[in-house]
Amino acid sequence: MAKIVACDNEKDIRDLIVHVLEEKGHKVTAVKDGSDCLKAMQGEKPDLVLVDIMMPDLSGWDVFNKIMKKNKKQKVAFISVLEISEARKKELSKKGLVAYIRKPFSADEFLEKVNEILKA
């Protein structure tokens, strides 16, 4: 199954992501902030990185930009409560973002979206 790094400063969200994905056989590394996300990726190439946008140290935008500078082929998806326009989503897609998952989400919706991303 897939190796996934999940970055969210909310413990409840991290726990939900880990539970849902590990139940399906994925290996999940859950981290609480952007700095830890970048550290978790050193020496390991995850199949997918899930990043919250609003975090206390590095924002999800910053993490995304740093990841893309190193590896433009890395699959990165945002998970956020923020609403962004379709135009902004298209712009981010051109820069390499593979998905935008809006919180709150159900476990089934989340798993379906992650499976779509991994198959693409």
Buried (B, 14 or more C-beta within 10 A) or exposed (E): EBBBBBBBBBEEBBEBBBEBBBEEEBEBBBBBBBBBBBEBBEEEEBBBBBBBBEBEEBBBBBBBBBBBEEEEEBBBBBBBEEEBEEEEBEEBEEEBBBBBBBBEBEEEEBBEBBBEBBEE
